[in-house]
């Protein structure tokens, strides 16, 4: 994948906020009226991301929508690491001997697993650990996900009620984001041209962190990557596991979030 400029969407940021903050704020307000509490094991509560002193805070919503990952709220960073950990462990998208041990240049499997787990540890995961338990095997990490996955499924389902990618189409922002980026060639394959006609674009808007597994980032501006339709659909459906290995085994990304 070609490296993208960090300021790729700076020119559209203001318009994006003007349209999306009121939408997300209104959706969240309606959702909160249902008296639902969004938390994980008393270690993560979405109210800390959307509210200040029990009042919806538009500035916090802005931060979620247009912050780079390293500038996001610590609660969001912890959410990213937790969701990613749960996906990787549950779906077994790598082979321990080929990936983790090779990455850490370590022949000791238990030590490699411990090093790997340390990259993802955060207050949310800590709340699912048992006192005195040693987490140095893949089986032990899978046990952590037993209850975590069920809670994440419920949480992410609720998030989808007020953070939804479809809002981009309703506000006619998708094409504007792509065109403003100035990208003419798909950054994934580097082959397919991204064409435009007036205010329309032939490209898709992919998510760096997939919205299926991290819906909280579905509308985060710097989570978007303009791509050709082949890379965004057919390629990713067939190679989602390889995509996650390439994405998340690069530990620089996880360090970037710490």
C-alpha positions in Angstrom: 0.0 0.0 0.0 1.3 3.5 -0.9 1.8 5.9 2.0 -0.8 8.6 2.2 -0.2 12.2 3.2 -1.2 12.8 6.8 -3.0 16.0 5.7 -4.9 14.4 2.9 -8.4 15.5 4.2 -7.4 18.9 5.8 -9.2 20.9 3.1 -12.5 19.1 3.6 -12.4 18.9 7.4 -14.4 22.0 8.1 -17.2 21.0 5.7 -17.2 17.5 7.1 -17.6 18.8 10.7 -20.3 21.3 9.7 -22.5 18.5 8.3 -21.6 15.5 10.4 -21.4 16.8 14.0 -25.1 17.9 14.1 -26.1 14.5 12.6 -24.1 12.4 15.0 -25.1 14.6 18.0 -28.8 14.3 17.1 -28.6 10.5 16.6 -26.7 10.0 19.9 -29.2 12.2 21.8 -32.1 10.1 20.5 -30.3 7.0 21.4 -29.4 8.2 24.9 -33.1 9.0 25.5 -33.7 5.2 25.4 -31.7 5.1 28.7 -29.2 2.6 27.3 -25.8 2.5 28.9 -22.9 1.7 26.7 -20.0 0.1 28.6 -17.7 -2.8 28.7 -17.2 -4.6 32.0 -17.2 -1.2 33.8 -13.9 -0.3 32.1 -15.2 1.5 29.0 -18.2 3.8 28.8 -19.1 5.7 25.6 -20.5 8.6 27.6 -16.8 9.5 28.2 -16.4 9.9 24.5 -19.6 11.8 23.7 -20.4 13.7 26.9 -19.0 16.1 29.4 -20.8 16.3 32.8 -23.7 14.2 31.4 -24.2 16.7 28.5 -23.5 15.9 24.9 -20.2 17.6 23.9 -19.9 18.5 20.3 -16.2 19.1 20.7 -15.7 15.5 21.7 -17.7 14.4 18.7 -15.4 16.6 16.6 -12.4 14.9 18.0 -13.8 11.4 17.1 -14.6 12.5 13.6 -11.5 14.4 12.5 -8.6 13.4 14.8 -5.6 11.4 13.6 -5.4 8.1 15.5 -2.5 9.3 17.7 -4.6 12.4 18.8 -7.7 10.5 19.7 -9.1 10.1 23.2 -7.5 7.3 25.2 -10.8 5.5 25.5 -11.0 5.3 21.7 -7.4 4.0 21.5 -8.3 1.3 24.0 -11.4 0.4 22.0 -9.3 0.0 18.8 -6.7 -2.2 20.5 -9.4 -4.3 22.2 -11.5 -4.9 19.1 -8.4 -5.7 17.0 -7.1 -8.1 19.6 -10.5 -9.9 19.8 -10.7 -10.3 16.0 -7.2 -11.6 15.6 -7.4 -14.1 18.4 -10.9 -15.3 17.7 -10.4 -15.7 14.0 -6.9 -17.1 14.2 -5.7 -15.0 11.3 -2.1 -15.9 11.7 0.1 -18.8 12.5 2.0 -18.4 15.7 5.3 -19.9 14.5 5.2 -18.1 11.2 4.2 -14.6 12.3 4.5 -13.8 16.0 7.7 -15.8 16.7 9.2 -14.4 13.5 8.3 -10.9 14.3 9.8 -11.0 17.7 12.7 -13.0 16.6 12.0 -15.3 19.5 12.2 -19.1 19.6 10.3 -19.3 22.9 6.6 -19.5 22.0 5.4 -18.4 25.5 7.6 -15.4 25.5 6.5 -14.5 22.0 2.8 -14.7 23.0 3.5 -12.5 26.1 5.3 -9.9 24.0 2.4 -10.0 21.5 -0.3 -9.6 24.2 1.6 -6.7 25.7 1.0 -4.6 22.6 -2.8 -4.9 23.1 -3.1 -4.7 26.8 -5.1 -1.8 28.0 -7.7 -1.0 30.8 -10.5 -2.7 28.9 -8.6 -6.0 28.4 -7.3 -5.8 31.9 -10.8 -5.9 33.3 -11.3 -9.3 31.6 -8.2 -10.9 33.1 -8.2 -13.1 36.1 -6.0 -12.4 39.0 -3.0 -14.8 39.1 -3.6 -16.1 35.6 -0.6 -16.3 33.3 -1.3 -15.4 29.6 1.5 -16.9 27.6 -0.3 -19.3 25.3 -2.8 -18.8 22.5 -5.3 -20.9 24.4 -5.1 -18.5 27.4 -5.7 -15.5 25.1 -8.7 -17.3 23.6 -10.2 -17.6 27.1 -9.9 -13.9 27.5 -12.1 -13.5 24.4 -14.8 -15.8 25.6 -16.7 -13.1 27.5 -15.1 -10.2 25.7 -16.5 -11.2 22.3 -20.1 -11.3 23.6 -19.8 -7.9 25.2 -18.2 -6.4 22.1 -20.9 -7.7 19.9 -23.6 -6.1 22.0 -21.6 -2.8 22.3 -20.9 -2.5 18.5 -24.5 -3.3 17.7 -25.6 -0.4 19.8 -22.9 1.9 18.4 -24.3 1.2 14.9 -27.6 2.9 15.9 -25.9 6.4 16.1 -22.6 6.0 14.1 -23.4 4.8 10.6 -21.5 5.1 7.4 -24.7 5.6 5.5 -24.8 9.2 6.9 -22.2 10.1 4.3 -24.6 9.3 1.4 -27.4 11.2 3.1 -25.2 14.3 3.4 -23.7 13.7 -0.1 -20.1 13.8 1.4 -18.6 10.6 0.0 -17.6 12.0 -3.4 -16.4 15.3 -2.0 -14.1 13.5 0.4 -12.6 11.4 -2.4 -12.2 14.3 -4.9 -10.7 16.6 -2.2 -8.1 14.0 -1.4 -6.4 14.5 -4.8 -5.7 10.8 -5.2 -5.7 9.7 -8.8 -4.5 6.1 -8.4 -5.7 3.4 -6.0 -3.2 3.4 -3.1 -3.7 -0.3 -2.5 -2.8 -1.7 -5.9 -1.2 1.4 -7.5 -2.7 0.4 -10.8 -6.3 1.4 -11.1 -6.9 5.0 -11.9 -9.5 6.9 -9.9 -11.5 9.0 -12.3 -13.9 11.8 -11.7 -16.7 13.5 -13.6 -17.8 16.9 -12.3 -18.6 16.2 -8.6 -18.6 12.4 -8.9 -15.9 9.9 -8.4 -15.4 6.3 -9.6 -13.6 5.3 -6.4 -14.9 3.6 -3.3 -14.2 4.9 0.2 -12.5 2.1 2.2 -12.0 2.0 5.9 -8.4 1.5 7.3 -10.0 -0.1 10.4 -12.9 -2.0 9.0 -16.3 -0.6 10.1 -17.7 -4.1 10.6 -15.4 -4.8 13.5 -14.8 -1.2 14.7 -18.0 0.7 14.0 -17.0 3.5 16.3 -14.6 4.6 13.6 -17.1 4.3 10.7 -17.3 8.1 10.3 -13.7 9.0 11.4 -12.4 11.1 8.5 -8.8 9.9 8.6 -10.0 6.2 8.7 -11.1 6.6 5.1 -8.9 5.5 2.2 -10.0 6.2 -1.5 -9.6 2.9 -3.4 -10.6 1.2 -6.6 -13.7 -1.0 -6.5 -11.6 -4.2 -7.0 -9.4 -3.6 -4.0 -12.3 -2.5 -1.8 -14.7 -5.3 -2.6 -13.5 -8.4 -4.3 -9.9 -8.3 -3.0 -10.8 -7.6 0.6 -13.6 -10.2 0.7 -11.2 -12.8 -0.5 -8.2 -11.7 1.6 -9.6 -10.2 4.7 -7.3 -12.4 6.9 -4.2 -11.4 5.0 -5.3 -7.8 5.1 -5.5 -8.0 8.9 -2.1 -9.7 9.2 -0.5 -7.0 7.1 -2.3 -4.3 8.9 -2.0 -5.4 12.5 1.2 -7.4 12.6 3.0 -4.1 11.8 3.4 -3.3 15.4 4.3 0.3 14.6 0.6 0.9 14.2 -0.1 -0.4 17.7 2.7 1.7 19.1 1.3 4.7 17.2 -1.9 4.2 19.3 -0.1 4.0 22.6 
